Amino acid sequence: MQYIDRSQVKCSYATRSVPQEQMCTLVALPDVPRAGDLLLTNVVSLGRNTMIEARDCLRTHIFPGNSLIVALGNRYATDHYEGYVPTRLEASCDLLAISGVCGEVFARSHAVPAPTRLRILGAVGDANGKALNTRDFAMQPEVASSQAQVTLVVGSSLNSGCNTLVGALARGLILKGAASVLFASRAQRRAAMSATS
């Protein structure tokens, strides 16, 4: 077990649910990788993504040699990458999204450059050497009142219009006089924000 100097590491948005003070050790890679496993990586070469979104939603440039904490995950985006959590972790992986989701590219759009390559240094663990996974820090569900009305909007792929629809739905409910409206979308998405104004 080795301690991580977090002052020298960029933590990606994908790690936002894990308290930063708990991401403190470098531990052995899991035998069977799972979505949500945190990895300490170094940027080997830049490809499509030359930035990552940090925990505070701000984008920061990345360069070869930078250390990043990212999370394994799957991604299917018709105009970007189709990538998955590998069945076995090798020495490197691909940055699948600016949010810091990494995995193995299975296919990509012909219009998209190769992905940014990351060298895997190890799994990120807590002070006791336990490997961390974002699932261990998931928000606990709350029991909603029986009067709450919920509308769920789910998209089948990137650029399917979910953010635009959610923003327009929220705007329509507000204009109609709804007592309270809560909508969850990637707030920095222009489509969602322009649909609410």
N, C-alpha and C positions, 0 to 999 in steps of 0.2 A: 504494500500500500504506500502510495506516494501522495504528498499534498500538492494541490493545484494552487498556483499563484493567480488568483482571479483578476488581479490588476493587469495581467498580461493577456487576458482572454476576453473575447467578445462573446457574450451570451445571446443567442438568437431568440426571437419571439416564440418559437416552439417550446422554449423552456419556461415560459412566463408563470406557469402554475407551480413551479418548484421554487421554494424559498432559496434565494441566492446563497445564504450562509450554509445551507445543507450541501451545496455542490462543492465539496472541498477535497475530495480524494480521487486519485486515479486508480482504478481497480481492474481486474481481469475482465476480458470480454465474456459475455454470456455464451454458453454452448449453443443455445437456441435463441437467436435474436427475436425481439418482439417490437411491434410498433410502440413508440413512446420511450424506448431505452435511450438514455442520454449518453452521448459519446464526446470525448475530447478529440478534436481533429486539428490538423494543420492544412492550410490551403496549399495544394501542390501546383495547380495551374488554374487560371481563370478561363471560364467559358461563358455561357449565357448569363449567369448571375455574377455581377461584379460588386454587388452589395448584399448585405443581409439586413433584415428588419430586426432591430434590437427589441428587448423586452418592453421598452417604453413606446413602441411603434415607430420610432424614428429609424430612418435608413442610414446605414453606415457603410462606407466603402471597405472592401476587403482586398488584400494583396497576398501574393504568394508568401508563405511563411507565417501569416497570421494564424493564431490559435483561436478556434471557435468551439463553443459547446452547442451541439445540434441534437436533434431527436430523430431517431429512425421512424420512418413512416411510409405509407403508400401514397401515390399521387397519380391521378388520371386527368390530364388536361389536354384536350384535343389539339390545341394549337401550341402546346409546349412539349411536356414529357409524360410518358407513362412509365412509372417506376414503382418498385416494390421493396419491402424489407427483404433482404437476401436470406436464404435459408441458412447460410453460414457466413460469418463476417470474415472478410479477407483483410488485406493491408490497406485498402482504400475503398472509397464509396463516392457517389455522385451527390451534389447539392441539387435536390429536386425542385426546391422553391426558395424564394427570397426569405421566407419565414424561418428557414433553418431546418426544414424537413430534408432528411437525406435517406438514400437508399441506393438501389441499383437501377439505372435506366434500362428499360426493356425496349422501348421504342420512342421515337421523337418525330415531331413534325419536320418536314424537309426544309421549312423556312427558319428553323431554330438552330443556332450553333450548338456544338457539343456542350455538355454540362461542365460546371466547375468541378474539379476533382479535389477530393479531400483525403489526406492520409490519416488513418485511424490510429490514435495513440493509445486508446483504451476506453473503458467505460467510466462514467462519472459516478462516484459514490459519495456516501455521507461520511461523517466522522468515524463511524464504526466499520467502514469498509463495505457497506451494503450498496450494491449497484442501484441507481435511481431510475425510475420510470415515471413518466408523467401521469400514468393511470393511478399511481399511488397518491396523487395530490389532486384528484378530480374533485370538483365541487359536489357537495352533498345535495341531493334533491330536496326541495321544500314541498310541503303539502300545500297545494293551492286551495283557495276557498272554492266552494261549489259554484259560486257566481262568476268565477273567472272564465273569460272566453279566450281561447287560445287558437291562433292560426299558425300553422307550420308551413313554411315554404322551403322546399328542398330542390336543389338543382342536380341534374344528372351529370353535369360536367362544367368545367370552366367556361365562362362567357355564355352561359345559357340564359342569363337575364335575371337571376335571383335577386341580386342587390338592387337592381332597378325596380323590380316588382315589390320588394319589401319596402323600399323608400316611398314608392307611390302609394302603397297600401297604408303606410303610416300617415302620410300626408292626407289621404282621403279620410281616414278615421278622425284625424285632428280637425279637419274642415267640417266634418259632420257633427263635431261636438263631443267626441268620446271623452269620458272623464279622465282617463289616463291611457297612454299608449306607450308601450315599451317594445322596441324592436331591436333585434340583434342582427347585425350585419358587419362586415368589415367596414368600420366607420370611415376609414380613409379612402374607400372606393368612391370615385367621383360619381359613378352611376347612382349609388345609394344616396349620396348627399344632394345631388342635383334634383333627384326625384322628390325630395322632401321640401325643397324650397319653392 
